Amino acid sequence: MSNRYSDLWKSQKWKKLRQNLFRLQKRVYKAVQAGDLKKARSLQKLILKSRSAQLLAVRQVTQLNKGKKTAGIDGLSSLNYRERMELVEALNHHGHDWHHSGLREIPIPKKNGKVRMLKIPTIADRAWQCLVKLALEPAHEATFSKDSYGFRTGRCAQDVQRRLYNHLKASKYGSWLKR
């Protein structure tokens, strides 16, 4: 029985699923850029219901994230193949009325003697958050400033350096770069 879930999980064509999701995200991006917010919202709902997005969200939080072994309030630190597939189904059926399970709180002592509380959501809540992120991110990217590079997907410090270099090279004040 569990072998069936193992085969089902391992047989997923992850590259194809990413392509399907990206296609939908691209449509959201274009709709927001065109100002058609009704269409964008409809496409975002489609992403939330998309099997590709659900599978990728569960894979992200159970296999790819650094904190994949961190347990939430439910005590689960990892999921087997059957539990992963059940989580995908839960995202599919309870997406419109998802209720989070609460946060596990861990006190972290700071150097100044104070305590900082680290709050950890359950794996299911993390999967739901990831799924919502997959739907919201393209709309956010479409409206965000092109000159902003901090904490954005696919952006890094080297992008800023390259942009500055090209601007200075193209300007009359950047003549010192041409030497």
C-alpha positions in Angstrom: 0.0 0.0 0.0 2.7 2.5 1.0 4.7 1.4 -2.1 1.9 2.7 -4.2 2.2 6.2 -2.7 6.0 6.0 -3.0 5.7 5.2 -6.7 3.0 7.9 -7.2 5.2 10.5 -5.5 8.4 9.5 -7.3 6.7 9.3 -10.7 5.7 13.0 -10.7 7.2 14.9 -13.6 8.5 17.8 -11.5 9.9 19.7 -14.4 6.5 19.6 -16.2 4.7 20.6 -13.0 7.0 23.6 -12.7 6.3 24.5 -16.3 2.5 24.3 -15.8 2.7 26.5 -12.7 5.0 29.0 -14.4 2.6 29.3 -17.3 -0.2 30.2 -14.9 2.0 32.6 -13.0 3.0 34.3 -16.2 -0.7 34.8 -17.1 -1.3 36.4 -13.6 1.7 38.7 -14.2 0.5 39.8 -17.6 -3.1 40.3 -16.3 -1.9 42.6 -13.5 0.4 44.5 -15.9 -2.6 45.0 -18.2 -4.7 46.2 -15.3 -7.2 43.3 -15.5 -7.4 42.6 -11.8 -10.5 40.5 -12.1 -8.7 38.1 -14.5 -5.6 38.1 -12.3 -7.7 37.2 -9.2 -9.4 34.4 -11.2 -6.0 33.1 -12.3 -4.7 33.2 -8.8 -7.7 31.1 -7.6 -6.8 28.7 -10.5 -3.3 28.4 -9.1 -4.6 27.6 -5.7 -6.6 24.8 -7.2 -3.9 23.6 -9.5 -2.6 20.1 -8.8 0.8 21.3 -10.1 1.0 24.1 -7.5 -0.2 21.9 -4.7 2.3 19.1 -5.4 5.1 21.7 -5.8 4.2 23.4 -2.5 4.2 20.1 -0.6 7.5 19.1 -2.2 9.0 22.5 -1.3 8.2 22.3 2.4 8.8 18.5 2.8 11.9 18.0 0.7 13.6 21.2 -0.5 13.4 23.8 2.4 16.2 24.0 4.9 13.8 23.7 7.8 12.0 20.7 6.4 12.8 18.6 9.5 11.5 21.2 12.0 8.4 20.1 13.8 5.4 22.3 14.4 2.9 22.1 17.2 1.7 18.8 15.8 5.1 17.2 16.4 5.5 16.0 12.8 9.1 16.6 11.6 8.8 14.8 8.3 6.2 13.1 6.1 6.3 9.8 4.4 5.0 9.4 0.8 1.4 8.6 1.9 1.3 11.6 4.2 2.6 13.9 1.4 -0.1 12.7 -0.9 -2.7 13.2 1.8 -1.5 16.7 2.4 -1.9 17.5 -1.3 -5.4 16.2 -1.1 -6.0 18.3 2.0 -4.8 21.4 0.2 -7.1 20.6 -2.6 -10.3 20.1 -0.5 -9.8 22.6 2.3 -8.1 25.4 0.3 -11.0 27.9 0.5 -11.5 27.5 4.3 -8.0 26.6 5.6 -7.5 27.2 9.3 -4.0 27.1 10.7 -3.1 24.8 13.5 -1.2 27.2 15.8 2.5 27.8 16.2 5.1 26.0 18.3 7.0 28.5 20.3 10.7 28.0 21.2 12.5 30.5 23.4 15.8 31.7 21.9 18.1 33.5 24.3 19.7 36.7 22.9 23.2 38.1 23.9 21.6 41.0 25.8 19.9 38.5 28.2 16.4 38.9 26.6 14.5 36.0 25.0 13.2 35.9 21.5 10.3 33.5 20.7 10.8 31.4 17.5 7.3 30.4 16.2 7.1 27.4 14.0 4.1 26.5 11.9 3.1 22.9 11.1 4.2 21.3 7.9 0.6 21.5 6.6 0.4 25.3 7.4 3.8 25.8 5.7 2.5 24.0 2.6 -0.6 26.2 2.5 1.6 29.3 2.9 3.8 28.1 0.1 0.8 27.5 -2.2 -0.5 31.0 -1.4 2.9 32.5 -2.1 2.9 30.8 -5.5 -0.4 32.5 -6.3 0.5 36.0 -4.9 4.1 36.4 -6.0 3.5 37.1 -9.8 1.0 39.9 -9.0 3.4 41.4 -6.6 6.3 41.2 -9.1 4.2 42.9 -11.8 3.5 46.0 -9.6 6.9 46.2 -7.8 9.6 48.7 -8.8 12.0 47.3 -11.3 14.9 49.0 -9.4 14.2 47.1 -6.2 16.4 44.1 -5.6 16.2 43.3 -1.9 14.4 40.1 -0.8 13.0 39.3 -4.2 12.8 36.0 -6.0 15.5 35.6 -8.7 17.3 38.8 -7.7 20.7 39.2 -6.1 23.5 41.7 -5.3 25.2 40.9 -8.6 22.1 42.2 -10.5 22.5 45.6 -8.8 26.2 45.7 -9.6 25.6 44.8 -13.3 22.8 47.5 -13.6 25.0 50.2 -12.0 27.9 49.2 -14.2 25.8 49.4 -17.3 24.3 52.8 -16.3 27.6 54.3 -15.5 29.2 52.9 -18.6 26.4 54.4 -20.7 26.4 57.8 -19.0 28.8 60.7 -19.8 30.0 60.5 -16.2 31.1 56.9 -16.5 33.9 57.8 -18.9 36.4 56.5 -16.3 34.9 53.0 -16.8 35.8 53.0 -20.5 39.5 53.3 -19.9 
